[in-house]
């Protein structure tokens, strides 16, 4: 297999790029596009296991800080109606 250093591709009217077959075979089913100081880098993607992704979410620390406010039903209805207090 020949190593391809650089390939110029066109963007179609719908914003899609066509990746040559020999490169698609090496990339696989998914790809990651990464922004770098020099431009964009196309990398082979990783197959994500949905169960493992769910485990990461469940085990991650929460992002909330502070205490929640306990609003009255009237305050909530005012928000729904677009009224300000």
PDB file with SEQRES, HELIX, SHEET and CRYST1 records, atoms N, CA, C and O in Angstrom:
SEQRES   1 A   85  UNK UNK UNK UNK UNK UNK UNK UNK UNK UNK UNK UNK UNK          
SEQRES   2 A   85  UNK UNK UNK UNK UNK UNK UNK UNK UNK UNK UNK UNK UNK          
SEQRES   3 A   85  UNK UNK UNK UNK UNK UNK UNK UNK UNK UNK UNK UNK UNK          
SEQRES   4 A   85  UNK UNK UNK UNK UNK UNK UNK UNK UNK UNK UNK UNK UNK          
SEQRES   5 A   85  UNK UNK UNK UNK UNK UNK UNK UNK UNK UNK UNK UNK UNK          
SEQRES   6 A   85  UNK UNK UNK UNK UNK UNK UNK UNK UNK UNK UNK UNK UNK          
SEQRES   7 A   85  UNK UNK UNK UNK UNK UNK UNK                                  
HELIX    1 AA1 UNK A   21  UNK A   27  1                                   7    
HELIX    2 AA2 UNK A   50  UNK A   59  1                                  10    
HELIX    3 AA3 UNK A   73  UNK A   81  1                                   9    
SHEET    1 AA1 2 UNK A  31  UNK A  36  0                                        
SHEET    2 AA1 2 UNK A  39  UNK A  44 -1                                        
CRYST1    1.000    1.000    1.000  90.00  90.00  90.00 P 1           1          
ATOM      1  N   UNK A   1       0.845  -1.164   0.000  1.00  0.00           N  
ATOM      2  CA  UNK A   1       0.000   0.000   0.000  1.00  0.00           C  
ATOM      3  C   UNK A   1       0.900   1.240   0.000  1.00  0.00           C  
ATOM      4  O   UNK A   1       1.827   1.347   0.803  1.00  0.00           O  
ATOM      5  N   UNK A   2       0.614   2.170  -0.908  1.00  0.00           N  
ATOM      6  CA  UNK A   2       1.410   3.382  -1.043  1.00  0.00           C  
ATOM      7  C   UNK A   2       0.945   4.436  -0.038  1.00  0.00           C  
ATOM      8  O   UNK A   2      -0.255   4.646   0.141  1.00  0.00           O  
ATOM      9  N   UNK A   3       1.889   5.086   0.605  1.00  0.00           N  
ATOM     10  CA  UNK A   3       1.572   6.136   1.564  1.00  0.00           C  
ATOM     11  C   UNK A   3       1.295   7.432   0.804  1.00  0.00           C  
ATOM     12  O   UNK A   3       2.144   7.914   0.054  1.00  0.00           O  
ATOM     13  N   UNK A   4       0.105   7.989   1.002  1.00  0.00           N  
ATOM     14  CA  UNK A   4      -0.287   9.224   0.341  1.00  0.00           C  
ATOM     15  C   UNK A   4       0.014  10.375   1.297  1.00  0.00           C  
ATOM     16  O   UNK A   4      -0.499  10.404   2.416  1.00  0.00           O  
ATOM     17  N   UNK A   5       0.841  11.320   0.860  1.00  0.00           N  
ATOM     18  CA  UNK A   5       1.224  12.442   1.707  1.00  0.00           C  
ATOM     19  C   UNK A   5       0.147  13.524   1.754  1.00  0.00           C  
ATOM     20  O   UNK A   5      -0.151  14.065   2.819  1.00  0.00           O  
ATOM     21  N   UNK A   6      -0.434  13.835   0.596  1.00  0.00           N  
ATOM     22  CA  UNK A   6      -1.410  14.916   0.541  1.00  0.00           C  
ATOM     23  C   UNK A   6      -2.350  14.677  -0.636  1.00  0.00           C  
ATOM     24  O   UNK A   6      -1.921  14.250  -1.708  1.00  0.00           O  
ATOM     25  N   UNK A   7      -3.635  14.955  -0.428  1.00  0.00           N  
ATOM     26  CA  UNK A   7      -4.634  14.835  -1.480  1.00  0.00           C  
ATOM     27  C   UNK A   7      -5.503  16.082  -1.431  1.00  0.00           C  
ATOM     28  O   UNK A   7      -5.990  16.461  -0.366  1.00  0.00           O  
ATOM     29  N   UNK A   8      -5.697  16.714  -2.567  1.00  0.00           N  
ATOM     30  CA  UNK A   8      -6.596  17.865  -2.645  1.00  0.00           C  
ATOM     31  C   UNK A   8      -7.970  17.374  -3.066  1.00  0.00           C  
ATOM     32  O   UNK A   8      -8.100  16.634  -4.041  1.00  0.00           O  
ATOM     33  N   UNK A   9      -8.987  17.784  -2.335  1.00  0.00           N  
ATOM     34  CA  UNK A   9     -10.358  17.370  -2.634  1.00  0.00           C  
ATOM     35  C   UNK A   9     -11.232  18.613  -2.750  1.00  0.00           C  
ATOM     36  O   UNK A   9     -10.879  19.677  -2.241  1.00  0.00           O  
ATOM     37  N   UNK A  10     -12.371  18.475  -3.419  1.00  0.00           N  
ATOM     38  CA  UNK A  10     -13.298  19.583  -3.582  1.00  0.00           C  
ATOM     39  C   UNK A  10     -14.450  19.457  -2.603  1.00  0.00           C  
ATOM     40  O   UNK A  10     -14.820  18.358  -2.190  1.00  0.00           O  
ATOM     41  N   UNK A  11     -15.007  20.595  -2.241  1.00  0.00           N  
ATOM     42  CA  UNK A  11     -16.211  20.643  -1.415  1.00  0.00           C  
ATOM     43  C   UNK A  11     -17.375  20.847  -2.379  1.00  0.00           C  
ATOM     44  O   UNK A  11     -17.350  21.766  -3.197  1.00  0.00           O  
ATOM     45  N   UNK A  12     -18.412  19.981  -2.287  1.00  0.00           N  
ATOM     46  CA  UNK A  12     -19.545  20.120  -3.209  1.00  0.00           C  
ATOM     47  C   UNK A  12     -20.501  21.220  -2.748  1.00  0.00           C  
ATOM     48  O   UNK A  12     -20.264  21.866  -1.728  1.00  0.00           O  
ATOM     49  N   UNK A  13     -21.570  21.428  -3.495  1.00  0.00           N  
ATOM     50  CA  UNK A  13     -22.511  22.511  -3.206  1.00  0.00           C  
ATOM     51  C   UNK A  13     -23.235  22.335  -1.876  1.00  0.00           C  
ATOM     52  O   UNK A  13     -23.786  23.294  -1.338  1.00  0.00           O  
ATOM     53  N   UNK A  14     -23.236  21.106  -1.339  1.00  0.00           N  
ATOM     54  CA  UNK A  14     -23.867  20.849  -0.047  1.00  0.00           C  
ATOM     55  C   UNK A  14     -22.860  20.846   1.101  1.00  0.00           C  
ATOM     56  O   UNK A  14     -23.209  20.495   2.229  1.00  0.00           O  
ATOM     57  N   UNK A  15     -21.619  21.233   0.824  1.00  0.00           N  
ATOM     58  CA  UNK A  15     -20.606  21.318   1.867  1.00  0.00           C  
ATOM     59  C   UNK A  15     -19.924  20.006   2.194  1.00  0.00           C  
ATOM     60  O   UNK A  15     -19.246  19.899   3.215  1.00  0.00           O  
ATOM     61  N   UNK A  16     -20.094  19.006   1.341  1.00  0.00           N  
ATOM     62  CA  UNK A  16     -19.484  17.697   1.599  1.00  0.00           C  
ATOM     63  C   UNK A  16     -18.155  17.589   0.870  1.00  0.00           C  
ATOM     64  O   UNK A  16     -17.954  18.209  -0.174  1.00  0.00           O  
ATOM     65  N   UNK A  17     -17.248  16.791   1.433  1.00  0.00           N  
ATOM     66  CA  UNK A  17     -15.999  16.496   0.741  1.00  0.00           C  
ATOM     67  C   UNK A  17     -15.973  15.016   0.402  1.00  0.00           C  
ATOM     68  O   UNK A  17     -16.495  14.184   1.144  1.00  0.00           O  
ATOM     69  N   UNK A  18     -15.373  14.706  -0.702  1.00  0.00           N  
ATOM     70  CA  UNK A  18     -15.259  13.309  -1.140  1.00  0.00           C  
ATOM     71  C   UNK A  18     -13.850  12.826  -0.801  1.00  0.00           C  
ATOM     72  O   UNK A  18     -12.857  13.366  -1.290  1.00  0.00           O  
ATOM     73  N   UNK A  19     -13.786  11.819   0.032  1.00  0.00           N  
ATOM     74  CA  UNK A  19     -12.496  11.258   0.441  1.00  0.00           C  
ATOM     75  C   UNK A  19     -12.215  10.049  -0.453  1.00  0.00           C  
ATOM     76  O   UNK A  19     -13.049   9.149  -0.553  1.00  0.00           O  
ATOM     77  N   UNK A  20     -11.050  10.021  -1.102  1.00  0.00           N  
ATOM     78  CA  UNK A  20     -10.724   8.900  -1.992  1.00  0.00           C  
ATOM     79  C   UNK A  20     -10.806   7.551  -1.270  1.00  0.00           C  
ATOM     80  O   UNK A  20     -10.552   7.451  -0.069  1.00  0.00           O  
ATOM     81  N   UNK A  21     -11.163   6.528  -2.029  1.00  0.00           N  
ATOM     82  CA  UNK A  21     -11.409   5.190  -1.492  1.00  0.00           C  
ATOM     83  C   UNK A  21     -10.221   4.640  -0.700  1.00  0.00           C  
ATOM     84  O   UNK A  21     -10.411   4.043   0.360  1.00  0.00           O  
ATOM     85  N   UNK A  22      -8.998   4.837  -1.202  1.00  0.00           N  
ATOM     86  CA  UNK A  22      -7.839   4.266  -0.504  1.00  0.00           C  
ATOM     87  C   UNK A  22      -7.641   4.910   0.872  1.00  0.00           C  
ATOM     88  O   UNK A  22      -7.136   4.263   1.789  1.00  0.00           O  
ATOM     89  N   UNK A  23      -8.031   6.160   1.018  1.00  0.00           N  
ATOM     90  CA  UNK A  23      -7.932   6.827   2.315  1.00  0.00           C  
ATOM     91  C   UNK A  23      -9.090   6.384   3.210  1.00  0.00           C  
ATOM     92  O   UNK A  23      -8.892   6.158   4.404  1.00  0.00           O  
ATOM     93  N   UNK A  24     -10.304   6.256   2.646  1.00  0.00           N  
ATOM     94  CA  UNK A  24     -11.466   5.800   3.432  1.00  0.00           C  
ATOM     95  C   UNK A  24     -11.215   4.434   4.038  1.00  0.00           C  
ATOM     96  O   UNK A  24     -11.635   4.172   5.165  1.00  0.00           O  
ATOM     97  N   UNK A  25     -10.541   3.565   3.316  1.00  0.00           N  
ATOM     98  CA  UNK A  25     -10.250   2.222   3.837  1.00  0.00           C  
ATOM     99  C   UNK A  25      -9.374   2.303   5.086  1.00  0.00           C  
ATOM    100  O   UNK A  25      -9.561   1.545   6.038  1.00  0.00           O  
ATOM    101  N   UNK A  26      -8.427   3.222   5.070  1.00  0.00           N  
ATOM    102  CA  UNK A  26      -7.545   3.371   6.229  1.00  0.00           C  
ATOM    103  C   UNK A  26      -8.239   4.055   7.397  1.00  0.00           C  
ATOM    104  O   UNK A  26      -7.963   3.737   8.553  1.00  0.00           O  
ATOM    105  N   UNK A  27      -9.133   4.988   7.107  1.00  0.00           N  
ATOM    106  CA  UNK A  27      -9.837   5.731   8.157  1.00  0.00           C  
ATOM    107  C   UNK A  27     -10.819   4.827   8.888  1.00  0.00           C  
ATOM    108  O   UNK A  27     -10.890   4.857  10.117  1.00  0.00           O  
ATOM    109  N   UNK A  28     -11.570   4.032   8.153  1.00  0.00           N  
ATOM    110  CA  UNK A  28     -12.577   3.169   8.769  1.00  0.00           C  
ATOM    111  C   UNK A  28     -13.963   3.801   8.700  1.00  0.00           C  
ATOM    112  O   UNK A  28     -14.216   4.672   7.868  1.00  0.00           O  
ATOM    113  N   UNK A  29     -14.851   3.361   9.575  1.00  0.00           N  
ATOM    114  CA  UNK A  29     -16.250   3.789   9.518  1.00  0.00           C  
ATOM    115  C   UNK A  29     -16.499   5.168  10.112  1.00  0.00           C  
ATOM    116  O   UNK A  29     -17.466   5.832   9.738  1.00  0.00           O  
ATOM    117  N   UNK A  30     -15.650   5.609  11.024  1.00  0.00           N  
ATOM    118  CA  UNK A  30     -15.819   6.930  11.627  1.00  0.00           C  
ATOM    119  C   UNK A  30     -14.501   7.691  11.558  1.00  0.00           C  
ATOM    120  O   UNK A  30     -13.427   7.097  11.473  1.00  0.00           O  
ATOM    121  N   UNK A  31     -14.604   9.013  11.595  1.00  0.00           N  
ATOM    122  CA  UNK A  31     -13.414   9.852  11.554  1.00  0.00           C  
ATOM    123  C   UNK A  31     -13.584  11.017  12.511  1.00  0.00           C  
ATOM    124  O   UNK A  31     -14.701  11.402  12.858  1.00  0.00           O  
ATOM    125  N   UNK A  32     -12.464  11.565  12.925  1.00  0.00           N  
ATOM    126  CA  UNK A  32     -12.451  12.735  13.788  1.00  0.00           C  
ATOM    127  C   UNK A  32     -11.726  13.851  13.046  1.00  0.00           C  
ATOM    128  O   UNK A  32     -10.646  13.641  12.494  1.00  0.00           O  
ATOM    129  N   UNK A  33     -12.328  15.038  13.036  1.00  0.00           N  
ATOM    130  CA  UNK A  33     -11.676  16.201  12.450  1.00  0.00           C  
ATOM    131  C   UNK A  33     -11.221  17.076  13.606  1.00  0.00           C  
ATOM    132  O   UNK A  33     -12.023  17.475  14.450  1.00  0.00           O  
ATOM    133  N   UNK A  34      -9.929  17.369  13.637  1.00  0.00           N  
ATOM    134  CA  UNK A  34      -9.350  18.125  14.739  1.00  0.00           C  
ATOM    135  C   UNK A  34      -8.761  19.429  14.206  1.00  0.00           C  
ATOM    136  O   UNK A  34      -8.039  19.443  13.209  1.00  0.00           O  
ATOM    137  N   UNK A  35      -9.091  20.534  14.901  1.00  0.00           N  
ATOM    138  CA  UNK A  35      -8.519  21.828  14.516  1.00  0.00           C  
ATOM    139  C   UNK A  35      -7.136  21.939  15.144  1.00  0.00           C  
ATOM    140  O   UNK A  35      -6.964  21.690  16.337  1.00  0.00           O  
ATOM    141  N   UNK A  36      -6.152  22.315  14.331  1.00  0.00           N  
ATOM    142  CA  UNK A  36      -4.787  22.516  14.800  1.00  0.00           C  
ATOM    143  C   UNK A  36      -4.345  23.923  14.396  1.00  0.00           C  
ATOM    144  O   UNK A  36      -5.018  24.564  13.589  1.00  0.00           O  
ATOM    145  N   UNK A  37      -3.239  24.412  14.933  1.00  0.00           N  
ATOM    146  CA  UNK A  37      -2.759  25.736  14.512  1.00  0.00           C  
ATOM    147  C   UNK A  37      -2.463  25.809  13.006  1.00  0.00           C  
ATOM    148  O   UNK A  37      -2.546  26.881  12.406  1.00  0.00           O  
ATOM    149  N   UNK A  38      -2.122  24.681  12.412  1.00  0.00           N  
ATOM    150  CA  UNK A  38      -1.808  24.654  10.981  1.00  0.00           C  
ATOM    151  C   UNK A  38      -3.043  24.490  10.096  1.00  0.00           C  
ATOM    152  O   UNK A  38      -2.967  24.744   8.894  1.00  0.00           O  
ATOM    153  N   UNK A  39      -4.181  24.069  10.663  1.00  0.00           N  
ATOM    154  CA  UNK A  39      -5.393  23.814   9.876  1.00  0.00           C  
ATOM    155  C   UNK A  39      -6.205  22.714  10.519  1.00  0.00           C  
ATOM    156  O   UNK A  39      -6.329  22.647  11.742  1.00  0.00           O  
ATOM    157  N   UNK A  40      -6.758  21.851   9.682  1.00  0.00           N  
ATOM    158  CA  UNK A  40      -7.571  20.751  10.179  1.00  0.00           C  
ATOM    159  C   UNK A  40      -6.879  19.431   9.909  1.00  0.00           C  
ATOM    160  O   UNK A  40      -6.198  19.263   8.897  1.00  0.00           O  
ATOM    161  N   UNK A  41      -7.063  18.496  10.829  1.00  0.00           N  
ATOM    162  CA  UNK A  41      -6.439  17.185  10.730  1.00  0.00           C  
ATOM    163  C   UNK A  41      -7.532  16.131  10.765  1.00  0.00           C  
ATOM    164  O   UNK A  41      -8.375  16.142  11.662  1.00  0.00           O  
ATOM    165  N   UNK A  42      -7.527  15.226   9.804  1.00  0.00           N  
ATOM    166  CA  UNK A  42      -8.497  14.143   9.740  1.00  0.00           C  
ATOM    167  C   UNK A  42      -7.864  12.892  10.324  1.00  0.00           C  
ATOM    168  O   UNK A  42      -6.832  12.426   9.840  1.00  0.00           O  
ATOM    169  N   UNK A  43      -8.491  12.343  11.378  1.00  0.00           N  
ATOM    170  CA  UNK A  43      -7.960  11.167  12.067  1.00  0.00           C  
ATOM    171  C   UNK A  43      -8.968  10.031  12.042  1.00  0.00           C  
ATOM    172  O   UNK A  43     -10.175  10.275  12.025  1.00  0.00           O  
ATOM    173  N   UNK A  44      -8.489   8.794  12.039  1.00  0.00           N  
ATOM    174  CA  UNK A  44      -9.429   7.688  12.175  1.00  0.00           C  
ATOM    175  C   UNK A  44     -10.190   7.816  13.485  1.00  0.00           C  
ATOM    176  O   UNK A  44      -9.600   8.115  14.522  1.00  0.00           O  
ATOM    177  N   UNK A  45     -11.487   7.592  13.442  1.00  0.00           N  
ATOM    178  CA  UNK A  45     -12.308   7.681  14.645  1.00  0.00           C  
ATOM    179  C   UNK A  45     -12.267   6.403  15.436  1.00  0.00           C  
ATOM    180  O   UNK A  45     -11.815   5.363  14.957  1.00  0.00           O  
ATOM    181  N   UNK A  46     -12.745   6.499  16.652  1.00  0.00           N  
ATOM    182  CA  UNK A  46     -12.815   5.328  17.513  1.00  0.00           C  
ATOM    183  C   UNK A  46     -14.268   4.894  17.603  1.00  0.00           C  
ATOM    184  O   UNK A  46     -15.171   5.722  17.723  1.00  0.00           O  
ATOM    185  N   UNK A  47     -14.483   3.596  17.544  1.00  0.00           N  
ATOM    186  CA  UNK A  47     -15.834   3.098  17.762  1.00  0.00           C  
ATOM    187  C   UNK A  47     -16.142   3.218  19.243  1.00  0.00           C  
ATOM    188  O   UNK A  47     -15.415   2.697  20.089  1.00  0.00           O  
ATOM    189  N   UNK A  48     -17.220   3.906  19.539  1.00  0.00           N  
ATOM    190  CA  UNK A  48     -17.611   4.106  20.930  1.00  0.00           C  
ATOM    191  C   UNK A  48     -18.616   3.037  21.347  1.00  0.00           C  
ATOM    192  O   UNK A  48     -19.566   2.745  20.621  1.00  0.00           O  
ATOM    193  N   UNK A  49     -18.398   2.469  22.503  1.00  0.00           N  
ATOM    194  CA  UNK A  49     -19.323   1.500  23.065  1.00  0.00           C  
ATOM    195  C   UNK A  49     -20.392   2.286  23.821  1.00  0.00           C  
ATOM    196  O   UNK A  49     -20.065   2.949  24.805  1.00  0.00           O  
ATOM    197  N   UNK A  50     -21.663   2.237  23.396  1.00  0.00           N  
ATOM    198  CA  UNK A  50     -22.709   3.028  24.054  1.00  0.00           C  
ATOM    199  C   UNK A  50     -22.832   2.749  25.546  1.00  0.00           C  
ATOM    200  O   UNK A  50     -23.105   3.665  26.322  1.00  0.00           O  
ATOM    201  N   UNK A  51     -22.636   1.509  25.957  1.00  0.00           N  
ATOM    202  CA  UNK A  51     -22.731   1.160  27.372  1.00  0.00           C  
ATOM    203  C   UNK A  51     -21.582   1.817  28.140  1.00  0.00           C  
ATOM    204  O   UNK A  51     -21.784   2.332  29.239  1.00  0.00           O  
ATOM    205  N   UNK A  52     -20.395   1.801  27.570  1.00  0.00           N  
ATOM    206  CA  UNK A  52     -19.242   2.425  28.224  1.00  0.00           C  
ATOM    207  C   UNK A  52     -19.427   3.939  28.300  1.00  0.00           C  
ATOM    208  O   UNK A  52     -19.067   4.552  29.304  1.00  0.00           O  
ATOM    209  N   UNK A  53     -19.981   4.546  27.256  1.00  0.00           N  
ATOM    210  CA  UNK A  53     -20.251   5.979  27.274  1.00  0.00           C  
ATOM    211  C   UNK A  53     -21.244   6.327  28.385  1.00  0.00           C  
ATOM    212  O   UNK A  53     -21.084   7.337  29.071  1.00  0.00           O  
ATOM    213  N   UNK A  54     -22.265   5.494  28.560  1.00  0.00           N  
ATOM    214  CA  UNK A  54     -23.245   5.712  29.622  1.00  0.00           C  
ATOM    215  C   UNK A  54     -22.578   5.597  30.993  1.00  0.00           C  
ATOM    216  O   UNK A  54     -22.868   6.385  31.893  1.00  0.00           O  
ATOM    217  N   UNK A  55     -21.687   4.619  31.153  1.00  0.00           N  
ATOM    218  CA  UNK A  55     -20.966   4.475  32.420  1.00  0.00           C  
ATOM    219  C   UNK A  55     -20.155   5.731  32.742  1.00  0.00           C  
ATOM    220  O   UNK A  55     -20.112   6.168  33.892  1.00  0.00           O  
ATOM    221  N   UNK A  56     -19.506   6.314  31.715  1.00  0.00           N  
ATOM    222  CA  UNK A  56     -18.727   7.533  31.927  1.00  0.00           C  
ATOM    223  C   UNK A  56     -19.623   8.663  32.412  1.00  0.00           C  
ATOM    224  O   UNK A  56     -19.252   9.407  33.320  1.00  0.00           O  
ATOM    225  N   UNK A  57     -20.792   8.791  31.814  1.00  0.00           N  
ATOM    226  CA  UNK A  57     -21.716   9.856  32.212  1.00  0.00           C  
ATOM    227  C   UNK A  57     -22.195   9.641  33.633  1.00  0.00           C  
ATOM    228  O   UNK A  57     -22.243  10.585  34.422  1.00  0.00           O  
ATOM    229  N   UNK A  58     -22.551   8.413  33.967  1.00  0.00           N  
ATOM    230  CA  UNK A  58     -23.061   8.101  35.299  1.00  0.00           C  
ATOM    231  C   UNK A  58     -21.987   8.353  36.360  1.00  0.00           C  
ATOM    232  O   UNK A  58     -22.295   8.861  37.438  1.00  0.00           O  
ATOM    233  N   UNK A  59     -20.743   8.006  36.069  1.00  0.00           N  
ATOM    234  CA  UNK A  59     -19.663   8.141  37.047  1.00  0.00           C  
ATOM    235  C   UNK A  59     -19.057   9.537  37.098  1.00  0.00           C  
ATOM    236  O   UNK A  59     -18.292   9.839  38.014  1.00  0.00           O  
ATOM    237  N   UNK A  60     -19.384  10.398  36.127  1.00  0.00           N  
ATOM    238  CA  UNK A  60     -18.786  11.736  36.101  1.00  0.00           C  
ATOM    239  C   UNK A  60     -19.341  12.600  37.225  1.00  0.00           C  
ATOM    240  O   UNK A  60     -20.456  12.389  37.702  1.00  0.00           O  
ATOM    241  N   UNK A  61     -18.537  13.581  37.639  1.00  0.00           N  
ATOM    242  CA  UNK A  61     -18.973  14.484  38.695  1.00  0.00           C  
ATOM    243  C   UNK A  61     -20.007  15.449  38.128  1.00  0.00           C  
ATOM    244  O   UNK A  61     -19.956  15.823  36.957  1.00  0.00           O  
ATOM    245  N   UNK A  62     -20.934  15.838  38.975  1.00  0.00           N  
ATOM    246  CA  UNK A  62     -21.978  16.755  38.525  1.00  0.00           C  
ATOM    247  C   UNK A  62     -21.377  18.133  38.271  1.00  0.00           C  
ATOM    248  O   UNK A  62     -20.344  18.482  38.843  1.00  0.00           O  
ATOM    249  N   UNK A  63     -22.032  18.919  37.405  1.00  0.00           N  
ATOM    250  CA  UNK A  63     -21.533  20.238  37.047  1.00  0.00           C  
ATOM    251  C   UNK A  63     -22.242  21.351  37.817  1.00  0.00           C  
ATOM    252  O   UNK A  63     -21.823  22.507  37.757  1.00  0.00           O  
ATOM    253  N   UNK A  64     -23.277  21.025  38.516  1.00  0.00           N  
ATOM    254  CA  UNK A  64     -24.042  22.053  39.213  1.00  0.00           C  
ATOM    255  C   UNK A  64     -23.289  22.564  40.424  1.00  0.00           C  
ATOM    256  O   UNK A  64     -22.569  21.822  41.092  1.00  0.00           O  
ATOM    257  N   UNK A  65     -23.472  23.852  40.693  1.00  0.00           N  
ATOM    258  CA  UNK A  65     -22.892  24.448  41.888  1.00  0.00           C  
ATOM    259  C   UNK A  65     -23.970  25.254  42.587  1.00  0.00           C  
ATOM    260  O   UNK A  65     -24.922  25.704  41.950  1.00  0.00           O  
ATOM    261  N   UNK A  66     -23.831  25.433  43.852  1.00  0.00           N  
ATOM    262  CA  UNK A  66     -24.811  26.203  44.605  1.00  0.00           C  
ATOM    263  C   UNK A  66     -26.039  25.381  44.934  1.00  0.00           C  
ATOM    264  O   UNK A  66     -26.109  24.183  44.659  1.00  0.00           O  
ATOM    265  N   UNK A  67     -27.008  26.064  45.533  1.00  0.00           N  
ATOM    266  CA  UNK A  67     -28.245  25.393  45.928  1.00  0.00           C  
ATOM    267  C   UNK A  67     -29.361  25.768  44.966  1.00  0.00           C  
ATOM    268  O   UNK A  67     -29.418  26.907  44.503  1.00  0.00           O  
ATOM    269  N   UNK A  68     -30.257  24.822  44.654  1.00  0.00           N  
ATOM    270  CA  UNK A  68     -31.368  25.160  43.762  1.00  0.00           C  
ATOM    271  C   UNK A  68     -32.365  26.084  44.456  1.00  0.00           C  
ATOM    272  O   UNK A  68     -32.569  26.016  45.669  1.00  0.00           O  
ATOM    273  N   UNK A  69     -32.975  26.943  43.657  1.00  0.00           N  
ATOM    274  CA  UNK A  69     -34.017  27.816  44.201  1.00  0.00           C  
ATOM    275  C   UNK A  69     -35.336  27.053  44.190  1.00  0.00           C  
ATOM    276  O   UNK A  69     -35.607  26.291  43.262  1.00  0.00           O  
ATOM    277  N   UNK A  70     -36.144  27.253  45.204  1.00  0.00           N  
ATOM    278  CA  UNK A  70     -37.451  26.613  45.258  1.00  0.00           C  
ATOM    279  C   UNK A  70     -38.500  27.671  44.939  1.00  0.00           C  
ATOM    280  O   UNK A  70     -38.892  28.465  45.793  1.00  0.00           O  
ATOM    281  N   UNK A  71     -38.939  27.659  43.695  1.00  0.00           N  
ATOM    282  CA  UNK A  71     -39.885  28.667  43.237  1.00  0.00           C  
ATOM    283  C   UNK A  71     -41.309  28.233  43.511  1.00  0.00           C  
ATOM    284  O   UNK A  71     -41.617  27.042  43.559  1.00  0.00           O  
ATOM    285  N   UNK A  72     -42.158  29.201  43.688  1.00  0.00           N  
ATOM    286  CA  UNK A  72     -43.585  28.926  43.882  1.00  0.00           C  
ATOM    287  C   UNK A  72     -44.207  28.658  42.524  1.00  0.00           C  
ATOM    288  O   UNK A  72     -43.645  29.041  41.499  1.00  0.00           O  
ATOM    289  N   UNK A  73     -45.362  28.006  42.505  1.00  0.00           N  
ATOM    290  CA  UNK A  73     -46.054  27.794  41.232  1.00  0.00           C  
ATOM    291  C   UNK A  73     -46.337  29.108  40.499  1.00  0.00           C  
ATOM    292  O   UNK A  73     -46.302  29.151  39.269  1.00  0.00           O  
ATOM    293  N   UNK A  74     -46.613  30.164  41.238  1.00  0.00           N  
ATOM    294  CA  UNK A  74     -46.891  31.456  40.613  1.00  0.00           C  
ATOM    295  C   UNK A  74     -45.664  31.990  39.874  1.00  0.00           C  
ATOM    296  O   UNK A  74     -45.786  32.545  38.782  1.00  0.00           O  
ATOM    297  N   UNK A  75     -44.487  31.821  40.469  1.00  0.00           N  
ATOM    298  CA  UNK A  75     -43.257  32.269  39.827  1.00  0.00           C  
ATOM    299  C   UNK A  75     -42.991  31.490  38.538  1.00  0.00           C  
ATOM    300  O   UNK A  75     -42.568  32.066  37.535  1.00  0.00           O  
ATOM    301  N   UNK A  76     -43.240  30.186  38.568  1.00  0.00           N  
ATOM    302  CA  UNK A  76     -43.036  29.369  37.375  1.00  0.00           C  
ATOM    303  C   UNK A  76     -44.032  29.731  36.280  1.00  0.00           C  
ATOM    304  O   UNK A  76     -43.656  29.818  35.111  1.00  0.00           O  
ATOM    305  N   UNK A  77     -45.292  29.941  36.639  1.00  0.00           N  
ATOM    306  CA  UNK A  77     -46.303  30.323  35.652  1.00  0.00           C  
ATOM    307  C   UNK A  77     -45.968  31.663  35.022  1.00  0.00           C  
ATOM    308  O   UNK A  77     -46.212  31.866  33.833  1.00  0.00           O  
ATOM    309  N   UNK A  78     -45.405  32.589  35.813  1.00  0.00           N  
ATOM    310  CA  UNK A  78     -45.017  33.885  35.265  1.00  0.00           C  
ATOM    311  C   UNK A  78     -43.946  33.715  34.184  1.00  0.00           C  
ATOM    312  O   UNK A  78     -43.965  34.429  33.181  1.00  0.00           O  
ATOM    313  N   UNK A  79     -43.027  32.788  34.376  1.00  0.00           N  
ATOM    314  CA  UNK A  79     -41.995  32.525  33.371  1.00  0.00           C  
ATOM    315  C   UNK A  79     -42.630  31.933  32.119  1.00  0.00           C  
ATOM    316  O   UNK A  79     -42.297  32.345  31.008  1.00  0.00           O  
ATOM    317  N   UNK A  80     -43.541  30.973  32.279  1.00  0.00           N  
ATOM    318  CA  UNK A  80     -44.198  30.358  31.141  1.00  0.00           C  
ATOM    319  C   UNK A  80     -44.952  31.391  30.316  1.00  0.00           C  
ATOM    320  O   UNK A  80     -44.973  31.318  29.087  1.00  0.00           O  
ATOM    321  N   UNK A  81     -45.571  32.355  30.995  1.00  0.00           N  
ATOM    322  CA  UNK A  81     -46.363  33.361  30.305  1.00  0.00           C  
ATOM    323  C   UNK A  81     -45.510  34.513  29.786  1.00  0.00           C  
ATOM    324  O   UNK A  81     -46.012  35.384  29.075  1.00  0.00           O  
ATOM    325  N   UNK A  82     -44.223  34.524  30.137  1.00  0.00           N  
ATOM    326  CA  UNK A  82     -43.341  35.567  29.682  1.00  0.00           C  
ATOM    327  C   UNK A  82     -43.421  36.831  30.513  1.00  0.00           C  
ATOM    328  O   UNK A  82     -42.974  37.891  30.074  1.00  0.00           O  
ATOM    329  N   UNK A  83     -43.976  36.735  31.692  1.00  0.00           N  
ATOM    330  CA  UNK A  83     -44.102  37.884  32.580  1.00  0.00           C  
ATOM    331  C   UNK A  83     -42.858  37.967  33.458  1.00  0.00           C  
ATOM    332  O   UNK A  83     -42.229  36.958  33.779  1.00  0.00           O  
ATOM    333  N   UNK A  84     -42.530  39.176  33.830  1.00  0.00           N  
ATOM    334  CA  UNK A  84     -41.410  39.356  34.758  1.00  0.00           C  
ATOM    335  C   UNK A  84     -41.935  39.827  36.100  1.00  0.00           C  
ATOM    336  O   UNK A  84     -42.947  40.522  36.190  1.00  0.00           O  
ATOM    337  N   UNK A  85     -41.231  39.435  37.120  1.00  0.00           N  
ATOM    338  CA  UNK A  85     -41.657  39.853  38.468  1.00  0.00           C  
ATOM    339  C   UNK A  85     -40.901  41.052  38.907  1.00  0.00           C  
ATOM    340  O   UNK A  85     -41.120  41.549  40.012  1.00  0.00           O  
TER     341      UNK A  85                                                      
END                                                                             
